Amino acid sequence: MPRIVIIAGEASGDQLGAGLIAAAKAIDPDIQFEGVGGPKMEAVGFSSWFSYERLAVFGLFEVLKHLPDLLNAGKDVKQRILNNPPDLVIGIDAPDFNLRVEKTVKAAGIPVMHYVCPSIWAWREGRVKHISAAADHVLCLLPFEPEFLQRHQVSGEFVGHPLADDIAEPLSLATGRSVLGLDAQRRVAILPGSRMSEVQRLGPVFAETAAWLAERIPGIRFVAPFANQKTRETFQALWQSAGVNAPLDCVDGQTREAMAAADVVLLASGTATLEAMLVGRPMVVAYKVSPISYWLVRLLNLVKLKHFSMPNLLAGEGIVPEMIQHDAVVENLGPAVLAYYQSADGNRALLERFASLQGVLRQNASQKSAEAAIRMVAEGLTRKA
C-alpha cells in the first residue's frame, strides 16, 4: 500500500497536513501517513515520529539555543526516510528545516513535494535554486506563484488557500459583536501582531493612532485580539501611555471575531491581512522591522515588490492603504482609517473586490493537494515498474 512521509514544522503545517491527509484517505483509505506532525494530523490517521513542536523555533536567539537539537532532528528525519524509503515525501512550509531534508531525500531518488511556496517572489529571489534542488513539485497557495517558479524551471501548482475555503463568506458585524459580547458602537479592530517584537514596534504608533481617531470620531471604541498574556499586557501599557480617550476591549485569540466586530481593521502585515480580506473588512496595513534590517534590505535591494500586504499582492495594485517603516506614522495611519468612515461608496467597491479575490483563492486546497500527492505516488510507482 502507498506510504507517504509528511514533515510539518509548526501549527499551521499541522493544519494543512490534516486537511491533505483527510482528503487523501477519502480517495484511498489504504494510504499510510507518517513523519513529523501534530494533534490535528494524528486525529485523521497520521503516525507521528515526534511532535512538530521540536521544530517550531522562531527568532535568531531561540534558533541558536536549540540548534543542536534541530540538527539532530534533521539527521533523525533523513535517516528514517533513507532507511525505509516511502513513495513520497511532503515537506509542509518550514523551509529552513524542510528544504535541507528534502534536498537529501531528492538526491536519493525519492519523490519530493513541498507544500507552500516560500516567499522568494518577495525577497531574496536567489533562494529559488534551493527549491529546485530540494523539490520535484511545489504546491502554491497564491495564484501568481506557479508562473514565478516556472520562470526558474521549478514545477509548481496552484491549489488555493485553505483560509478561503474555511471562511466561506464575509462575516456580519452582528455576528462578530454577538460572539464577543460587544455593543453596536463604531469600532476599530487593532492587531499589532502576534509576536512581542511586532507589538513593541507597531504597538506605540497604533495606540497613538487610536488616540488620534478618538479625538475625531465621537463614541468610537476599539477591540484588540492577542495571542498571549505578555503581548496583551505590553499593548495595554502602551495604550495607557498614549492616553487614548476611548475604551479598548482585549480578547484572547478570536482574531476573526474581533475583525468581524469592527468597521475597520488597523493591523500588522502578514496572514492577518488575508484573513481581514476574507472576513470582509476594510483595512489599513503597517509594517516595521528593526532599523538595521530595513537598512540592509534597502542597501542590498533584497525586496523588489511594489506592495507588501496580501490584498494588494493578489490584486496587483494598491487597493488598501499600506505604510512601511518611516511611513507608518500617526499622520498617515489616522487619516487612512478615518477615510473609511467617510466613503460608503468606496467601501462597497472595495468589498466587491475582496469577494472577487476570495473566489480566486477558494479552490478546495485540501482536495487539490491530496490529488497532487496521489498523482505523484502513482507516477513514482509507474517509473519503478
C-alpha positions, -999 to 999 in steps of 0.1 A, spaced: 0 0 0 12 36 -7 32 52 21 38 90 24 60 108 48 50 143 58 72 168 77 52 196 93 73 221 113 47 242 130 10 246 139 -1 259 105 16 230 88 -3 206 111 -35 222 99 -25 219 62 -13 184 67 -45 173 84 -66 186 55 -44 168 30 -45 135 49 -82 135 54 -89 143 17 -63 117 5 -78 90 28 -113 98 14 -99 89 -21 -77 59 -10 -82 47 26 -52 24 24 -26 52 21 -3 53 52 10 86 65 38 91 90 65 116 99 65 148 119 32 164 127 8 174 154 -25 166 170 -46 176 141 -27 153 117 -28 125 143 -65 129 146 -70 119 110 -47 88 110 -12 102 110 16 82 127 40 108 142 77 101 149 78 132 172 58 164 176 63 194 153 69 215 184 105 202 184 110 221 151 88 252 159 116 275 170 115 312 160 139 340 164 177 341 160 185 336 197 160 308 200 173 290 169 209 293 182 198 280 216 181 250 201 205 245 172 220 211 184 186 196 188 174 210 154 204 195 137 198 161 154 162 162 144 172 168 108 196 138 109 170 117 125 143 125 99 168 120 70 179 86 84 144 74 89 135 82 53 166 68 38 164 36 58 129 29 48 121 50 16 85 60 12 66 65 -20 66 103 -15 79 129 10 59 161 16 76 190 34 49 214 46 62 250 49 91 254 74 115 259 46 147 264 67 143 228 80 124 211 53 144 222 22 175 208 38 158 174 44 142 174 10 175 181 -8 190 149 7 158 129 0 156 140 -36 192 132 -42 184 97 -31 158 94 -58 127 96 -36 99 118 -50 95 151 -30 67 176 -28 69 209 -10 36 224 2 35 262 5 59 281 -18 84 302 2 80 339 -4 110 340 -28 90 362 -51 90 389 -23 127 389 -13 160 371 -19 148 357 -52 181 337 -55 167 312 -29 147 296 -57 178 275 -66 174 258 -32 138 248 -40 149 234 -74 175 212 -57 150 201 -30 116 195 -45 101 179 -76 69 198 -73 56 227 -52 20 233 -41 13 270 -41 -13 289 -21 -12 320 -42 -22 322 -79 9 340 -92 35 317 -76 35 288 -102 44 312 -130 72 326 -110 85 291 -103 82 281 -139 105 310 -149 131 293 -128 124 258 -141 106 246 -110 73 227 -112 45 244 -93 8 241 -89 -18 265 -75 -41 247 -51 -58 277 -35 -56 290 1 -72 270 29 -83 302 47 -105 310 17 -121 275 20 -125 280 57 -141 314 55 -170 307 31 -183 343 31 -178 376 48 -189 378 84 -215 403 96 -209 429 122 -237 415 142 -220 380 143 -187 393 155 -202 416 181 -225 389 194 -198 363 198 -176 388 217 -205 404 236 -198 439 222 -222 467 217 -231 484 184 -208 514 187 -184 524 160 -154 502 164 -119 497 150 -100 464 154 -63 468 162 -39 440 155 -3 450 162 10 414 156 12 381 173 49 383 183 64 405 210 88 422 186 59 432 164 39 446 193 69 466 205 75 481 171 39 488 160 21 490 193 31 526 201 21 541 168 -11 520 168 -20 533 203 -12 569 192 -34 564 161 -62 553 183 -58 584 204 -59 605 171 -91 588 160 -108 591 194 -104 629 191 -122 629 157 -148 601 159 -173 606 187 -181 574 206 -155 553 189 -144 521 206 -116 496 199 -111 459 201 -78 440 200 -71 402 200 -39 389 215 -21 356 211 -8 355 247 -9 374 280 25 390 275 17 408 243 -17 418 257 -1 434 288 25 451 267 -1 467 244 -23 477 273 7 496 288 13 513 255 -24 522 253 -23 539 287 9 557 278 -8 571 247 -37 584 268 -64 571 245 -97 586 254 -118 556 243 -125 520 256 -103 491 245 -118 456 246 -90 430 247 -98 394 237 -78 362 239 -73 349 203 -106 352 184 -88 372 157 -115 366 132 -143 375 155 -125 407 165 -122 417 129 -158 409 122 -169 431 151 -152 461 137 -159 486 109 -122 489 100 -91 470 109 -57 485 116 -32 457 115 4 445 110 12 430 76 10 392 74 -15 364 71 -39 385 91 -44 409 62 -57 379 41 -80 370 69 -93 405 72 -100 405 34 -119 372 37 -139 383 67 -148 414 46 -134 443 65 -116 474 51 -81 477 65 -51 499 69 -18 479 69 15 488 86 49 471 88 81 478 107 113 459 111 144 468 130 163 498 116 193 477 108 172 451 89 154 478 70 187 495 61 202 462 49 172 454 28 173 488 12 211 488 7 212 453 -9 179 458 -28 166 425 -15 129 434 -19 116 443 -53 78 444 -47 57 475 -51 33 462 -24 36 440 7 1 434 20 -17 403 8 -48 420 -7 -26 443 -27 -3 415 -38 -33 395 -50 -49 425 -67 -17 436 -83 -24 471 -72 -29 492 -41 -65 486 -31 -58 490 6 -35 516 23 -2 502 34 26 520 52 61 506 59 88 517 83 91 556 84 57 560 66 39 540 94 32 571 115 0 586 130 -1 613 103 -6 586 77 -24 558 96 -51 580 113 -64 597 81 -64 564 62 -86 548 89 -108 579 91 -113 578 53 -132 545 55 -158 562 77 -162 590 51 -167 569 20 -195 544 19 -193 540 -19 -156 534 -18 -161 507 9 -187 489 -12 -164 488 -42 -135 475 -20 -156 447 -5 -167 437 -40 -130 435 -50 -124 414 -18 -152 390 -28 -137 386 -63 -102 378 -49 -117 353 -24 -133 335 -53 -99 331 -69 -84 317 -37 -112 293 -29 -102 262 -48 -107 234 -22 -70 234 -13 -70 202 8 -87 182 -20 -63 195 -47 -32 189 -25 -43 154 -18 -49 147 -55 -15 161 -63 1 138 -37 -17 107 -50 -7 116 -86 29 118 -76 28 85 -58 12 69 -89 38 84 -112 66 71 -90 52 36 -88 48 36 -126 85 46 -130 96 18 -107 75 -7 -126 
